[in-house]
Amino acid sequence: MIKQLLMNYWWVILIIIIVLIILAVIIGNLQFKNKIAREKELLMKSSQPEESPVIREEDLANLPSPVKKWLKSVGVVRQERIKAVTFSQRGKMKLKPDQKNWIDAEAKQYVRVDEPGYLWHVNLSMLPLIHTKGRDLFYQGKGSMEIRLGSLIPVVNVSDTPKLNESALHRFLLELMWYPTAALEDYITWEAIGQRSAKAVLSYAGMSVEATFYFEEDGKLTKIEAMRYKESDADAERLPCVGEIKGYINVDGLKIPHLIDVTWVIDGENFTWYQLKNHAFKFERK
């Protein structure tokens, strides 16, 4: 009798613990969603409507030849400049080079183009029944990165360090292919390298980062590469970060890359850590 009562007692405790864990995960998920919503509003609200003439072919005159060919092939001529863009993302990633299995990822990204900034949040299927959530924010020159297990337990939480800020600005530059009219913004300058490559220098918030863009003869963009911080700790060094374009789609009259492999080169070895597919692009024009 006593044994049976004790067994019933422990089952009650176990049920209470499970219910509390479920409630904690639900509350953590709501808090994370609310945080993302506030940051999205903060990032996008300062975007003010303004008049902007359509891009003319003369606006490309001072660009290096391969950049000019690229923008023409994309279709920016006779288009208004992009002020902001939103898109969804699916992919698979590896967090370390020796990882055998890929992790499924589903993300959404909001980007300010008139003033460099973005918000990216992702769900990762790392554990059964418990999703890992992450978000990267770059706003007014400051980066912030957060990863939570089950929306509740912080695994990574770092913000506003010099290396993180620079790496975040580098990311904005490497993703220029998704908002190509940014190539004409005042914060970007271009330097010719050869017939099929050019260097972009992005200067913003007291920082300058650069990346090399590689093109085919007809102007099609194939790859972007930069020396970028992978980590933000004191010992972190810049490593080659490469985005290889695997496919294109047409969005509102623009030819936009949507299939990308992202690779770090570590000790001379390629580590392709993210293979992604973007969809549901929505442009906001000036």
Steps between C-alpha positions, in 0.01 A plus 500: 500500500775743603705398197202567273443842656866589453484393136193715446671790677804488271280481192325818614836673549617383158183630334538836680864526387405422139220758507735763646760429232237531225375826647855633526566417134173665391577812703858510369374467142255788549770718654736425211229577242418827675867595503529431126187708435639796697836481324332475159299813574810682623699403192235585243312794651770758427461424132346824373322532165691715256494581134758316292531511123532173318852372438633609163778341298701821556495426875724199433755694297772525767483139611764240403405318182408162658282671764325700228435181301371327813249770590376518141457122487313508833262758355546803728480753216157669497431361848462699821759446770422242767445652844430178690448131430342208683543134407467149641777242503532124521822310521724257677809577703792352688639672810846339485712340226489147643121497534355213298130584480347820370260702715181624337453876525207731429554875523363841417698815433421872495753734340535876490680610186490880519688468831683167551319279748329163527315261729524123440329241715516124456352174632743208511391136536791394719316289761178294477196706605721793611593759241799726539431862413754757392505858388754743355437872516702782343367845582672840495842342465462250787469126470322262734480120495283273714431126502246340733430133559126446497450879485599506867858401585760748366790325327650808332433861591752757379460855373684818403859378492740636235546165326131414507407843365749469215389145419136612493582783259692250287190281487292790370756553222523130413122487464488801265391264220153483662452878482719590201404868468701548823804486270413862410464629857745761630637263766642272226803571285632271227852428382582314178711186537468332162261430216295261715545625855470815709543603862220665696584712806218572743554786747248548778493596870876554513576159345616392156474148362569364156410204282595375155223430250562247219306500172464309177569670168135600455492664845337213691613504865641162608682553830573754775795467736622696803744471790255493790496418869338163565512546878506809722735395782839658565688235301272507197663571165351587164441199275393474137120491482357404161147512363456290185189557291325182385177635354292807408135603503317802355347733760316819402704539184834422665713187459582404860720212627299268723714186534824567690774290662685681780854378573774584749859416408666372819869406488475469125200264514154591374222472759164548332284565799175630346311409185197725465205580280326838520138555398204735550699816427317826566668826397418843635606770257614856561 
